[in-house]
Amino acid sequence: MTDQALHPAEAADAIEAAGALATKSAWRRALRAFDRALVALVEVCAAALLGVEIVVLLAGVVSRYAFHAPFVWSDELTGILFMWLAMLGAVLALRRGEHMRMTAFVGRLSPRARAFVDTFAVCASIAFLALLLQPAFDFASGELPILTPALQISDAWRAAALPIGTALMLIVGVLRLAQVGRPRDVLVMLALAVVIGVLAVQAAPWLQSLGKLNLVIFFVGVVAIGIFSGVPIGFSFALATFGYLSLTTFTPMEVMVGRMDEGMSHLVLLAVPLFVFLGLLIEMTGMARAMIEFLAGMVGHLHGGLSYVLIGAMYLVSGISGSKVADMAAIAPVLFPEMKKRGANEGDLVALLATTGAQSETIPPSIVLITIGSVTGLSISALFTAGMLPALLLAVILCTVVWWRYRKEDLSGAQRFSRREIGRMLVIAAPALALPFVIRAAVVEGVATATEVSTIGIAYTMVIGLLVYRRFAWRRLGRMLVDAATLSGAILFIIGCATAMAWALTQSGFSQDLAQLMGSMPGGSYGFLAVSIVVFALLGSVLEGIPAIVLFGPLLFPIARMAGVNEIHYAIVVILSMGLGLFSPPFGVGYYSACAISKVNPDAGIKPIMGYMCALFVGLVLIAAIPWISTGFL
């Protein structure tokens, strides 16, 4: 058998095809190389920023407490670095696909349809970033003349993180689309974006005539379409807000950037990346294993034993950081890896984590309780006293649900330990178990602020890991810093976008209309409480407690007083209602934060969380109906 020579024309075609394939391959290699180089640079910067934050905050604590010479510039410097850390972390989260998104509906589509919808989600994110770039640059430019009080440098050094971070996310998004998107789908999306843009601009006068109906169109319709089609949660919020402000108002878009900046730059949120890193450090040093082995030895033979540990742990650390996200970040990286190894269902774990986050909202020293006292004039000590028993009641109710769910759990393989063995495990775990008490004591005694206290935990953990457990992998520190920055960036971006959306809602006059409607509801004090539970649960799904309290507290607390509701009691009901909404899917921002911290797909926890949330709602109704639970010890 002999080979046949190709016709000259066929040979030319083959050569041309081979050349095109080689060119395409070279282009893809160049894209991948550029992508890797860019990501490596961002990772190095993010890790360095987080490392510097830890050193500066810890040095500030030592200088102030040991030498009575506080660094007056430390808060300003950490604030500047924190904004850069948040934006670079958001870039890495986009590159890794770690921005939280709902995929329950997308996952049911055929592979072809799913690929199309995934392309839509990426394109929607890119579209928002492209729209935000110019306003972000204008906002940063406007900060140039503003000097920081202590450092006396332009605030543009901090604000520049927004346009640069946005540009980097835009580049990363386009690179990702070029590498994974099918060309035909991308072209369809480009055409669709042009059509939607033209129609939106043409429809702007008509939308402006609709008044407050636009709130439903954008903050219900657009948000729902984005979330259920797999667009990341933060981008869904941001697209709706941008569309509402640009098409129905005359608000400059740099104002929206300013609200995002405000939401992301609260210094108390710096506890989020620090506690995330602390959790990773506890796992790496072996402290997590020692704690889990002791606690499992104590309750591992009980039905749902480690779930009780999770509830108790959240009760213990709640309120330390001032951020519910940071509280979860202090617990999940410690407990979850070992709990998963012991057979725990990850969906149930994240559901219980989110629910305990809602349950423990009123445990002092809660920053939400302090805020509500400051804006309403209520006694903060009375609020602290009032918050303990309701949180304990809800913890008992959750433990009851855990017992019911796990009552038929097969414990035939569970090992019972003798008192001697448990005592030995306690001795080994004692340095690790002391950590939450060290952290809480540092806050209560005034050694460190809620933000700084995590650095004390980090220093303590490093010392114990090196000297006691003798497990410390220095080579892993860089990767742990990057992972903490990435996770924090995804969380903080959601919070920033939700803050901008909340501001847009309040500027529409929605808060005043809502207060007037609630004040006119029939049913006396119980009717007012019932309406308040529903309203604050809905508000809580997009607002953490502090912004909602600042916006609605001065309006609604006088109405509560006139309705015959004890204001301390009302404060506890309001906070727990917002917690219920904050951690309830599909819109609850806190739920997605819990999933991000736990590294669990949001779809996995939706079914398990329903039972826990129903139990929490029953507990909330009991607290609302029986004021003594809140006021009995005042």
VOSE-307164 format. One record per residue (C-alpha): x, y, z. Coordinates in nm, 2 decimals. Each point is the difference from the previous one (the first is absolute). Layout:
<atoms>
X;Y;Z
X;Y;Z
...
</atoms>
This chain:
<atoms>
X;Y;Z
0.00;0.00;0.00
0.15;0.33;-0.10
-0.07;0.36;0.12
-0.18;0.22;-0.24
0.15;0.35;-0.05
-0.23;0.29;0.09
-0.13;0.23;-0.28
0.19;0.33;0.02
-0.32;0.19;0.09
-0.08;-0.25;0.27
0.36;0.03;0.13
-0.03;0.37;0.02
-0.33;-0.02;0.19
0.15;-0.25;0.24
0.30;0.23;0.06
-0.23;0.30;0.05
-0.21;-0.19;0.25
0.30;-0.12;0.19
0.13;0.36;0.01
-0.33;0.13;0.13
-0.01;-0.27;0.27
0.35;0.08;0.10
-0.08;0.38;0.02
-0.31;-0.08;0.20
0.20;-0.22;0.23
0.27;0.26;0.04
-0.26;0.27;0.08
-0.16;-0.22;0.27
0.34;-0.07;0.15
0.08;0.37;0.00
-0.33;0.07;0.17
0.06;-0.27;0.27
0.35;0.13;0.06
-0.12;0.36;0.04
-0.29;-0.13;0.23
0.25;-0.19;0.22
0.24;0.29;0.03
-0.28;0.25;0.09
-0.15;-0.23;0.26
0.34;-0.08;0.15
0.07;0.38;0.03
-0.34;0.06;0.17
0.05;-0.30;0.23
0.34;0.13;0.12
-0.15;0.35;0.06
-0.30;-0.14;0.19
0.20;-0.22;0.22
0.25;0.28;0.08
-0.29;0.24;0.08
-0.16;-0.25;0.24
0.34;-0.07;0.16
0.07;0.37;0.05
-0.35;0.05;0.15
0.07;-0.27;0.26
0.34;0.15;0.09
-0.12;0.36;0.03
-0.31;-0.09;0.21
0.19;-0.22;0.23
0.28;0.26;0.04
-0.26;0.26;0.08
-0.15;-0.22;0.28
0.35;-0.06;0.15
0.10;0.36;-0.03
-0.33;0.13;0.16
-0.04;-0.26;0.27
0.37;-0.07;0.10
0.16;0.33;-0.07
-0.30;0.24;0.03
0.10;0.15;-0.33
-0.27;-0.06;-0.26
0.05;0.03;-0.37
-0.23;0.29;-0.10
0.04;-0.09;-0.36
-0.06;-0.38;0.01
-0.38;0.02;-0.06
0.06;0.22;-0.31
0.27;-0.23;-0.14
-0.20;-0.32;0.06
-0.31;0.17;-0.16
0.20;0.08;-0.31
0.15;-0.35;-0.03
-0.33;-0.16;0.08
-0.18;0.15;-0.30
0.28;-0.12;-0.22
-0.02;-0.35;0.16
-0.37;-0.01;-0.05
0.02;0.09;-0.37
0.29;-0.23;-0.08
-0.17;-0.28;0.18
-0.31;0.06;-0.21
0.22;-0.03;-0.31
0.14;-0.33;0.11
-0.35;-0.12;0.09
-0.12;0.08;-0.35
0.30;-0.18;-0.15
-0.06;-0.31;0.21
-0.38;0.01;-0.05
-0.05;0.04;0.38
-0.25;0.29;-0.01
-0.32;-0.15;0.15
-0.27;-0.09;-0.25
-0.32;-0.20;0.01
0.02;-0.30;-0.25
-0.30;-0.21;0.11
-0.20;0.09;-0.31
0.30;0.02;-0.24
0.11;-0.34;0.11
-0.33;-0.15;-0.13
0.06;0.11;-0.35
0.15;-0.20;-0.28
0.37;0.03;-0.05
-0.04;0.22;-0.30
-0.25;0.23;0.16
0.21;0.01;0.32
0.30;0.11;-0.20
-0.20;0.28;-0.15
-0.14;0.12;0.33
0.35;-0.02;0.16
0.12;0.23;-0.29
-0.28;0.23;0.08
0.10;0.02;0.37
0.36;0.08;-0.10
-0.11;0.26;-0.25
-0.24;0.16;0.25
0.29;0.04;0.25
0.23;0.14;-0.28
-0.27;0.25;-0.10
-0.04;0.13;0.35
0.38;0.04;0.04
0.02;0.19;-0.33
-0.28;0.23;0.11
0.16;0.06;0.34
0.35;0.07;-0.12
-0.05;0.37;-0.09
-0.21;0.09;0.31
0.26;-0.17;0.22
0.28;0.20;-0.17
-0.20;0.32;0.05
-0.06;-0.09;0.37
0.36;-0.06;0.06
0.09;0.33;-0.17
-0.24;0.18;0.22
0.19;-0.12;0.31
0.33;0.16;-0.11
-0.04;0.32;0.19
-0.10;-0.17;0.32
0.28;-0.06;0.25
-0.01;-0.26;0.27
0.02;0.15;0.35
0.31;-0.19;0.14
0.21;-0.10;-0.30
-0.09;0.32;-0.20
0.00;-0.18;-0.33
-0.27;0.01;-0.26
-0.30;-0.23;0.05
0.04;-0.09;-0.37
0.26;-0.25;0.11
-0.28;-0.20;0.15
-0.27;0.08;-0.25
0.22;-0.10;-0.29
-0.05;-0.36;0.10
-0.36;0.02;-0.15
0.08;0.09;-0.36
0.32;-0.21;-0.01
-0.18;-0.30;0.16
-0.29;0.05;-0.24
0.24;0.01;-0.30
0.18;-0.31;0.11
-0.33;-0.19;0.05
-0.11;0.11;-0.34
0.32;-0.13;-0.16
-0.03;-0.33;0.20
-0.36;-0.03;-0.11
0.08;0.05;-0.37
0.29;-0.25;0.02
-0.23;-0.25;0.16
-0.26;0.05;-0.26
0.26;-0.03;-0.28
0.12;-0.33;0.14
-0.32;-0.18;0.09
-0.28;0.17;-0.19
-0.11;-0.14;-0.34
0.04;0.26;-0.27
-0.36;-0.03;-0.12
-0.14;0.05;0.35
0.23;0.30;0.06
-0.12;0.16;-0.33
-0.36;-0.06;0.10
0.06;0.16;0.34
0.17;0.30;-0.16
-0.30;0.06;-0.23
-0.24;-0.05;0.29
0.20;0.25;0.22
-0.03;0.26;-0.28
-0.37;-0.06;-0.05
-0.07;0.02;0.38
0.21;0.32;0.03
-0.18;0.17;-0.28
-0.34;-0.10;0.13
0.09;0.11;0.35
0.11;0.35;-0.11
-0.31;0.04;-0.21
-0.22;-0.12;0.28
0.15;0.24;0.26
-0.27;0.27;-0.03
-0.27;-0.26;0.03
0.17;-0.16;0.31
0.03;0.34;0.17
-0.38;0.04;-0.03
-0.06;-0.32;0.19
0.12;0.14;0.33
0.05;-0.25;0.27
-0.11;-0.29;-0.21
0.36;0.00;-0.12
0.10;-0.14;0.34
-0.19;-0.32;-0.09
0.14;0.00;-0.35
0.36;0.03;0.09
0.04;-0.12;0.36
-0.23;-0.29;-0.04
-0.01;-0.08;-0.37
0.36;0.07;-0.11
0.15;-0.14;0.32
-0.21;-0.32;-0.03
0.09;-0.05;-0.37
0.37;0.05;0.08
0.01;-0.23;0.30
-0.20;-0.29;-0.15
0.20;0.02;-0.33
0.32;-0.05;0.19
0.14;0.35;0.00
0.21;0.05;0.32
-0.21;0.14;0.28
0.20;0.32;0.04
-0.01;0.07;-0.37
-0.38;-0.06;-0.01
-0.05;0.26;0.28
0.24;0.24;-0.17
-0.16;-0.03;-0.35
-0.35;0.07;0.14
0.13;0.30;0.20
0.19;0.14;-0.30
-0.30;-0.04;-0.23
-0.24;0.16;0.25
0.22;0.30;0.07
0.10;0.06;-0.36
-0.33;-0.05;-0.17
-0.25;0.13;0.26
0.19;0.28;0.18
0.25;0.27;-0.07
0.25;-0.13;0.26
0.37;0.01;-0.12
0.13;-0.35;-0.01
0.31;0.09;0.21
-0.25;0.03;0.29
-0.07;-0.37;-0.04
0.37;-0.07;0.01
0.02;0.21;0.32
-0.26;-0.22;0.16
0.18;-0.31;-0.10
0.32;0.15;0.15
-0.19;0.08;0.32
-0.13;-0.36;0.03
0.33;-0.16;-0.07
0.22;0.23;0.21
-0.15;-0.03;0.35
0.31;-0.07;0.20
-0.19;-0.26;0.21
-0.02;-0.21;-0.32
0.38;-0.03;0.01
-0.07;-0.27;0.26
-0.13;-0.22;-0.29
0.33;-0.08;-0.18
0.18;-0.01;0.33
-0.24;-0.25;0.15
0.00;-0.20;-0.32
0.38;-0.02;0.02
-0.01;-0.09;0.37
-0.23;-0.29;-0.08
0.24;-0.13;-0.27
0.28;0.04;0.25
-0.18;-0.20;0.27
-0.06;-0.28;-0.25
0.37;0.00;-0.11
0.15;0.00;0.35
-0.21;-0.30;0.11
-0.20;0.20;0.25
-0.32;-0.08;-0.18
0.06;-0.37;0.01
0.08;0.01;0.37
-0.32;0.19;0.07
-0.22;-0.22;-0.21
0.14;-0.32;0.14
-0.08;0.12;0.35
-0.35;0.12;-0.08
-0.07;-0.31;-0.20
0.11;-0.21;0.30
-0.24;0.19;0.21
-0.31;0.00;-0.22
0.09;-0.21;-0.31
-0.20;-0.29;0.13
-0.32;0.21;0.01
-0.23;0.05;-0.30
0.12;0.31;-0.19
0.27;0.05;0.26
0.23;0.23;-0.21
-0.29;0.21;-0.11
-0.05;0.09;0.37
0.36;0.10;0.00
-0.05;0.23;-0.29
-0.30;0.17;0.17
0.19;0.04;0.32
0.31;0.13;-0.18
-0.20;0.27;-0.18
-0.16;0.10;0.32
0.35;0.03;0.16
0.17;0.22;-0.27
-0.30;0.20;-0.11
0.04;0.37;0.05
0.38;0.00;0.03
0.07;0.15;-0.34
-0.31;0.21;-0.06
-0.06;-0.18;-0.33
-0.21;-0.31;-0.03
0.20;-0.10;-0.30
0.32;0.02;0.21
-0.16;-0.21;0.27
-0.07;-0.27;-0.25
0.35;0.03;-0.14
0.13;-0.07;0.35
-0.19;-0.32;0.02
-0.05;-0.17;-0.34
0.37;-0.05;-0.10
0.06;-0.15;0.35
-0.29;-0.24;0.02
-0.11;-0.09;-0.35
0.30;-0.19;-0.13
0.00;-0.25;0.29
-0.39;-0.01;0.00
0.00;-0.10;-0.37
0.26;-0.27;0.07
-0.23;-0.14;0.26
-0.28;-0.03;-0.26
-0.20;0.32;0.06
-0.20;0.12;-0.30
0.14;0.33;-0.13
-0.34;0.13;-0.09
-0.12;-0.05;0.35
0.32;0.15;0.14
-0.03;0.33;-0.20
-0.38;0.02;0.08
0.07;-0.03;0.37
0.28;0.25;-0.02
-0.22;0.25;-0.16
-0.28;-0.06;0.24
0.22;0.03;0.31
0.12;0.33;-0.15
-0.36;0.13;0.00
-0.06;-0.16;0.35
0.29;0.18;0.16
-0.06;0.35;-0.12
-0.09;0.14;0.34
0.29;-0.15;0.20
0.21;0.28;0.15
0.23;0.17;-0.07
-0.20;0.02;-0.32
0.08;0.30;-0.21
-0.36;0.01;-0.13
-0.12;0.04;0.36
0.24;0.28;0.06
-0.11;0.17;-0.33
-0.37;-0.03;0.09
0.07;0.15;0.34
0.19;0.29;-0.15
-0.26;0.10;-0.26
-0.31;-0.05;0.22
0.14;0.11;0.34
-0.07;-0.33;0.16
0.22;-0.13;0.28
0.27;-0.22;-0.15
0.05;-0.19;0.32
-0.38;-0.08;0.01
0.03;-0.12;-0.36
0.29;-0.22;0.09
-0.20;-0.15;0.28
-0.31;-0.04;-0.21
0.18;-0.18;-0.28
0.14;-0.30;0.19
-0.32;-0.20;0.08
-0.15;0.03;-0.35
0.32;-0.13;-0.16
0.01;-0.29;0.26
-0.36;-0.09;-0.08
0.07;-0.01;-0.37
0.31;-0.21;0.06
-0.21;-0.25;0.20
-0.26;-0.01;-0.29
0.28;-0.07;-0.25
0.14;-0.28;0.22
-0.35;-0.15;0.00
-0.01;0.00;-0.38
0.34;-0.15;-0.01
-0.11;-0.28;0.24
-0.31;-0.07;-0.21
0.19;0.00;-0.33
0.28;-0.23;0.13
-0.22;-0.22;0.23
0.04;-0.30;-0.24
0.37;0.05;-0.07
0.19;-0.32;0.00
0.24;0.02;0.30
0.10;-0.36;0.00
0.35;0.10;-0.10
0.02;0.29;0.24
0.27;-0.05;0.27
-0.07;0.08;0.37
0.31;0.13;0.18
0.08;-0.05;0.37
0.04;0.29;0.23
0.37;-0.05;0.01
0.02;0.01;-0.38
-0.22;0.31;-0.01
0.22;0.16;0.26
0.31;-0.07;-0.21
-0.16;0.15;-0.30
-0.10;0.31;0.21
0.36;0.05;0.10
0.11;-0.02;-0.36
-0.28;0.23;-0.12
0.02;0.25;0.28
0.23;0.25;-0.18
-0.23;0.00;-0.30
-0.32;0.02;0.21
0.14;0.30;0.18
0.02;0.20;-0.32
-0.37;0.13;-0.01
0.04;0.11;0.37
0.33;0.18;-0.08
-0.17;0.18;-0.28
-0.31;0.10;0.20
0.21;0.10;0.30
0.21;0.23;-0.22
-0.32;0.18;-0.12
-0.17;0.02;0.34
0.31;0.12;0.18
0.07;0.27;-0.26
0.33;-0.15;-0.12
-0.11;0.01;-0.36
-0.29;0.11;-0.21
-0.24;-0.24;-0.18
0.21;0.04;-0.31
0.34;-0.03;0.16
-0.09;-0.30;0.22
0.04;-0.25;-0.29
0.37;0.09;-0.02
0.04;-0.10;0.36
-0.17;-0.33;-0.09
0.24;-0.04;-0.30
0.31;0.07;0.22
-0.13;-0.24;0.27
-0.07;-0.27;-0.26
0.35;0.03;-0.15
0.17;-0.03;0.34
-0.21;-0.30;0.10
0.05;-0.16;-0.34
0.38;0.04;0.02
0.06;-0.07;0.37
-0.28;-0.23;0.11
-0.13;-0.20;-0.30
0.32;0.04;-0.19
-0.18;0.01;-0.33
0.06;0.30;-0.22
0.05;-0.01;-0.37
0.16;0.33;-0.09
-0.02;-0.08;-0.38
-0.38;0.00;0.03
-0.03;0.35;0.14
0.01;0.17;-0.34
-0.28;-0.21;-0.15
-0.21;0.04;0.32
0.03;0.38;-0.02
-0.11;-0.01;-0.37
-0.30;-0.23;0.09
-0.11;0.23;0.28
0.03;0.31;-0.22
-0.20;-0.17;-0.28
-0.28;-0.12;0.23
-0.02;0.34;0.17
-0.01;0.18;-0.34
-0.30;-0.20;-0.11
-0.19;0.07;0.33
0.09;0.37;0.02
-0.10;0.06;-0.37
-0.35;-0.14;0.08
-0.02;0.23;0.31
0.10;0.30;-0.21
-0.25;-0.07;-0.27
-0.28;-0.06;0.25
0.09;0.32;0.18
-0.04;0.19;-0.33
-0.33;-0.17;-0.06
-0.13;0.09;0.35
0.10;0.36;-0.05
-0.19;0.02;-0.33
-0.31;-0.15;0.17
0.01;0.26;0.28
0.06;0.29;-0.24
-0.32;-0.09;-0.18
-0.20;0.09;0.31
-0.07;-0.37;0.07
0.09;0.02;0.37
-0.24;0.29;0.07
-0.28;-0.17;-0.18
0.06;-0.32;0.18
0.00;0.16;0.34
-0.32;0.18;-0.08
-0.16;-0.33;-0.12
0.11;-0.19;0.31
-0.13;0.27;0.23
-0.35;-0.03;-0.16
-0.02;-0.38;0.04
-0.28;-0.13;0.22
0.04;-0.24;0.29
0.16;0.21;0.27
0.34;-0.10;0.13
-0.01;-0.36;-0.12
-0.11;0.11;-0.35
0.29;0.25;-0.01
0.24;-0.27;0.11
-0.13;-0.25;-0.26
0.05;0.26;-0.28
0.34;0.09;0.14
0.12;-0.36;-0.01
-0.10;-0.04;-0.37
0.14;0.34;-0.11
0.33;-0.03;0.18
0.04;-0.36;-0.12
-0.03;0.13;-0.36
0.23;0.29;0.07
0.25;-0.22;0.17
0.04;-0.21;-0.32
0.20;0.29;-0.16
0.12;0.19;0.30
0.21;-0.09;0.30
-0.13;0.13;0.32
0.19;0.32;0.03
-0.12;0.18;-0.32
-0.36;-0.11;0.05
0.00;0.12;0.36
0.15;0.34;-0.09
-0.25;0.05;-0.27
-0.32;-0.13;0.16
0.07;0.02;0.38
-0.08;0.37;0.04
-0.32;-0.04;-0.20
-0.15;-0.31;0.15
0.09;0.00;0.37
-0.22;0.30;0.08
-0.29;-0.18;-0.19
0.07;-0.31;0.21
-0.02;0.20;0.32
-0.33;0.15;-0.11
-0.13;-0.35;-0.08
0.08;-0.11;0.36
0.30;-0.22;-0.07
0.29;0.01;0.24
0.30;0.15;-0.19
0.26;-0.24;0.14
-0.23;-0.29;-0.10
-0.06;0.15;-0.34
0.38;0.04;-0.06
0.05;-0.38;0.07
-0.28;-0.10;-0.24
0.13;0.23;-0.27
0.35;-0.13;0.02
-0.10;-0.36;-0.01
-0.24;0.07;-0.29
0.28;0.15;-0.20
0.22;-0.29;0.08
-0.27;-0.24;-0.12
-0.01;0.18;-0.34
0.38;0.05;-0.02
0.06;-0.37;0.00
-0.30;-0.13;-0.19
0.04;-0.10;-0.37
-0.05;0.09;-0.28
0.07;0.37;0.07
0.16;0.00;0.34
0.36;0.14;-0.03
0.11;-0.17;0.32
-0.09;-0.35;-0.13
0.24;0.05;-0.30
0.27;0.12;0.23
-0.05;-0.32;0.21
0.04;-0.20;-0.32
0.31;0.19;-0.11
0.16;-0.05;0.34
-0.09;-0.37;0.01
0.10;-0.05;-0.37
-0.34;-0.17;-0.05
-0.22;0.04;-0.31
-0.30;0.21;0.10
-0.24;-0.25;-0.16
0.11;-0.27;0.26
-0.13;0.19;0.30
-0.33;0.13;-0.13
-0.21;-0.31;0.09
0.16;-0.06;0.35
-0.03;0.37;0.10
-0.37;0.01;-0.04
-0.07;-0.21;0.31
0.25;0.20;0.20
-0.15;0.33;-0.11
-0.35;-0.11;0.07
0.11;-0.09;0.35
0.17;0.33;0.04
-0.32;0.18;-0.12
-0.20;-0.19;0.26
0.25;0.11;0.27
-0.02;0.36;-0.12
-0.38;0.00;0.02
0.02;-0.13;0.36
0.25;0.28;0.08
-0.23;0.26;-0.15
-0.31;-0.13;0.17
0.16;-0.03;0.34
0.18;0.32;0.09
0.13;-0.14;0.32
0.26;-0.21;-0.19
0.16;0.33;-0.10
-0.08;0.22;0.30
-0.03;-0.24;0.29
0.35;0.07;0.14
0.01;0.37;-0.05
</atoms>
